[in-house]
Amino acid sequence: MKYFFFLVCVFHLNASFVGNPLTPSFYQDGLLTCGCKGFSMRVGYLQEYIYKGKYEDEFKTIESTNSDNSLSTYGGLLTFNFVNRLDVYGMLGNTRMIIDQVIFDKRRTSWVAGAKALIYKGCNFGIGVDVKHFETTSKPSFFVIEGMPAPLITDFKLEYEETQGALCIGYISQFLSPYIGATYLFSRITPVPSSGALDLPNFDMIVDFEIKKAINRKRWGMVIGATLLNCQTITLNLESRVFDQNSINITGEVRF
């Protein structure tokens, strides 16, 4: 027996850490680049949990509904710093998403490429901008229908991409650097293909489903965070974002 239904769910999938706008100027020296002011390198580790996202169908219909979902990301960061004003960085990690408690997947490879520029610094204050692009692909093997796992019997994946910009102001003291800023986020999730089939073994039936493209419901957000400066080459950053997405992340970096 075969049935057809619309799986009405929209998505939350983000890994858009912003970071301190003063980060490019924190330290003059690194572990391997003492006295070199033109170039340095940093390596770091990121852990982020987004506990509430706000998404909607890209093209709304009468069946469309909003959704709040969750996602976690772990990754390694590599940053190249130029003249203590510009950071060019990348992240390679893994991401796991849970969509409306319906679609579950194991961790999949994800990546970020971005840049951060310190556009003004005077006394203990600074203003900086950050732009980045994030991508990952999820390949779930089952959905959860009425509390029971329903294996996919057709090929299906979710392609996600996201672009974010941020403008922030920060203050630096001897041991702490707090910051606050505004963010603009655009993200899209594309199901490939947009339809498929599930096996419901407990009901002895095959069901078809359809999933639409989804985009983030709110574009503008706010970021607030602080960086601990407890030695000459290591930083620890804690950050939270609200409005466009509710998330928290922690990042540790060592400058070489």
C-alpha positions in Angstrom: 0.0 0.0 0.0 1.4 3.4 -0.9 0.4 6.9 0.4 1.5 10.4 -0.4 1.9 13.2 2.1 3.6 16.6 2.5 6.4 16.7 5.1 5.8 20.2 6.4 9.1 21.2 8.0 11.5 24.0 7.6 15.0 24.1 8.7 17.6 25.4 11.0 21.2 25.0 10.1 23.8 27.6 11.0 27.4 27.9 12.1 27.9 31.6 11.8 30.2 32.5 14.7 31.2 36.2 14.4 34.2 36.7 16.8 35.7 39.8 18.3 36.3 42.7 15.9 39.6 43.5 17.7 40.9 39.9 17.2 43.4 40.9 14.3 45.2 43.3 16.6 45.3 41.4 19.9 48.9 40.3 19.9 52.0 41.6 18.1 53.9 38.4 18.5 53.3 34.7 18.1 55.0 31.5 19.2 57.0 31.4 16.0 56.8 35.0 14.7 58.2 37.1 17.4 58.9 40.6 16.1 57.1 40.0 12.8 54.3 42.5 12.5 53.4 41.9 8.8 52.2 38.3 9.1 51.2 35.6 11.6 49.1 32.5 11.8 46.6 31.2 14.4 45.1 27.8 14.9 42.0 27.2 17.0 39.0 25.1 17.9 35.3 26.0 17.7 32.4 24.4 19.4 28.9 25.9 18.7 25.4 25.0 19.6 22.4 26.7 18.0 19.4 25.9 20.1 16.8 27.9 18.2 16.6 28.9 14.6 13.8 30.7 12.7 13.0 29.4 9.2 10.2 29.4 6.6 9.5 28.0 3.2 11.2 30.1 0.5 8.0 30.0 -1.5 5.0 30.0 0.8 1.9 28.0 0.3 -1.2 27.2 2.4 0.7 24.2 3.9 3.7 26.3 4.9 4.6 26.6 8.6 7.5 28.2 10.6 10.0 26.0 12.4 12.5 26.2 15.3 15.2 23.6 15.2 18.7 22.8 16.6 22.3 22.2 15.4 25.7 21.6 16.8 29.1 22.1 15.1 32.7 21.2 16.0 35.6 22.4 13.9 39.2 23.4 13.6 40.1 27.0 12.6 43.1 28.3 10.6 43.6 32.0 10.4 46.2 34.1 8.5 46.8 37.6 9.9 48.2 40.5 7.9 49.6 43.7 9.5 47.4 43.1 12.6 44.5 44.5 10.6 43.1 41.7 8.5 42.3 38.0 9.2 41.6 35.5 6.5 40.3 32.3 8.0 38.8 28.9 7.3 37.1 26.2 9.3 36.8 22.5 8.6 34.6 20.5 10.9 31.5 18.4 11.3 27.9 19.4 11.9 24.8 17.5 13.1 21.3 18.8 12.6 18.0 17.8 14.0 15.0 19.2 12.0 11.7 19.6 13.9 12.4 16.3 15.7 11.5 14.6 12.4 14.8 14.4 10.4 17.9 13.1 12.2 21.4 12.6 10.7 24.9 11.8 12.0 27.7 14.3 11.8 28.7 15.5 8.4 31.6 17.5 7.0 31.2 21.3 7.1 33.4 24.2 6.1 33.6 28.0 6.5 35.7 30.6 4.6 35.7 34.2 5.7 37.6 37.4 6.5 37.7 39.9 9.3 39.0 43.5 9.0 39.7 46.0 11.7 38.6 49.3 10.1 39.2 51.6 13.1 41.1 51.5 16.3 41.6 54.3 18.7 42.5 54.2 22.4 40.9 51.0 23.7 38.0 50.9 21.2 37.8 49.4 17.8 35.3 48.8 15.0 35.5 45.8 12.6 33.6 43.9 9.9 33.3 40.2 9.4 32.0 38.3 6.3 31.9 34.5 5.9 30.3 31.7 3.9 29.4 28.3 5.3 28.3 25.0 3.6 27.4 21.5 4.6 25.4 18.6 3.2 23.2 16.3 5.3 22.3 12.8 4.2 19.7 11.4 6.6 18.9 7.7 6.6 15.5 7.9 8.3 12.7 10.2 9.4 10.7 9.9 12.6 7.0 9.6 12.0 4.7 9.4 15.0 7.6 8.6 17.2 8.8 5.6 15.1 11.8 5.5 12.7 10.9 5.5 9.0 13.8 4.5 6.8 14.4 6.3 3.5 14.1 4.0 0.5 15.2 6.7 -2.0 18.3 8.9 -2.3 17.9 12.1 -0.4 20.1 14.9 0.9 19.9 18.5 2.2 22.3 21.0 0.7 22.8 24.0 3.0 24.6 27.3 2.4 24.8 30.4 4.4 26.4 33.9 4.0 26.7 36.3 7.0 28.1 39.8 7.5 28.6 41.6 10.8 29.6 45.0 12.0 30.9 45.1 15.6 32.5 47.5 18.2 34.8 46.2 20.9 36.7 47.4 23.9 40.0 46.0 25.1 41.5 46.0 28.6 44.5 44.1 30.0 42.6 40.8 30.4 39.2 41.1 28.8 37.8 42.4 25.5 33.9 42.6 25.3 32.1 43.4 22.1 28.7 43.9 20.6 27.4 44.2 17.0 24.8 43.7 14.4 24.6 40.8 12.0 22.9 40.1 8.6 22.3 36.5 7.7 21.0 34.8 4.6 20.8 31.0 4.4 19.0 28.5 2.3 18.4 24.7 2.5 17.7 22.8 -0.7 16.4 19.3 -0.6 17.8 17.1 -3.4 15.5 15.8 -4.7 12.5 17.6 -3.3 10.5 14.4 -2.9 11.2 10.8 -2.0 9.7 7.7 -0.3 9.8 6.3 3.3 9.1 2.8 4.6 6.8 2.6 7.6 7.5 -1.0 8.7 5.1 -0.9 11.7 2.2 0.0 9.3 3.3 -2.1 6.4 3.2 0.8 3.9 5.3 3.0 1.7 4.7 6.8 1.9 5.9 9.6 -0.4 7.0 12.9 0.9 7.7 16.4 -0.4 10.0 19.0 1.2 10.3 22.6 -0.1 13.3 24.9 -0.1 13.7 26.9 3.1 15.3 30.2 4.0 15.9 32.0 7.3 12.8 33.9 8.6 14.8 36.8 10.1 17.8 38.5 8.5 19.0 40.9 11.1 20.4 39.8 14.5 22.7 40.9 17.3 25.9 39.4 18.6 27.4 39.9 22.0 30.6 38.3 23.4 33.9 38.6 25.3 37.4 37.5 24.8 39.8 36.4 27.6 43.4 37.6 27.2 45.3 35.7 29.8 48.7 35.2 28.0 50.7 36.6 25.1 49.6 34.2 22.4 46.3 32.5 23.5 42.7 33.7 23.5 39.4 32.2 24.6 36.2 33.7 23.2 32.6 33.2 24.4 29.8 34.5 22.1 26.0 34.5 21.9 23.7 35.5 19.0 20.0 36.4 19.2 17.0 37.5 17.0 18.0 35.9 13.7 19.1 32.8 15.6 19.7 31.8 19.2 23.1 30.3 19.7 26.2 30.1 21.9 29.8 29.2 20.9 33.2 29.0 22.4 36.5 29.4 20.5 40.1 29.0 21.6 43.0 30.1 19.5 46.8 30.1 19.6 48.9 32.5 17.6 52.1 31.3 15.9 
